[in-house]
């Protein structure tokens, strides 16, 4: 792992460190890639679910399905850029917070608006139901926030169980200023 800039095998985002007085949380490149891959998959799933929900959870007609699939790469690119801009990939899922959820919601909404604008510029939203543009950010927020919340809950539960397993309770008296 000596191929990383600092020889630790860990990479930082664009080789920089966070400027808020805290060191940047190191993650291996493979962990970050896995998280980004998950999020890109959830973006695609949210987009497809928006279309399927629009057609009462049945497959859309072939011409609508083609429109959905043609727009998907554009939606993926725009939404991934918004998620990256929201700095969702700087921390670990077990430290997911309300701030991360707020970033997910704002990124989902702004990504949907930018996707709608781009599709309008390209083909005036021809064939794209407006309801899909409204449903998509809701599905995306759930699909991105849900796994992060579940992972954090799992990690906290495992940590609390480890602390209670065979531990001895202690009362500290006078341990303050």
PyMOL commands that set and color helices and strands:
alter all, ss='L'
color gray80, all
select helices_A, chain A and resi 13-15+29-54+62-85+93-95+98-123+130-164
alter helices_A, ss='H'
color red, helices_A
deselect
rebuild
show_as cartoon
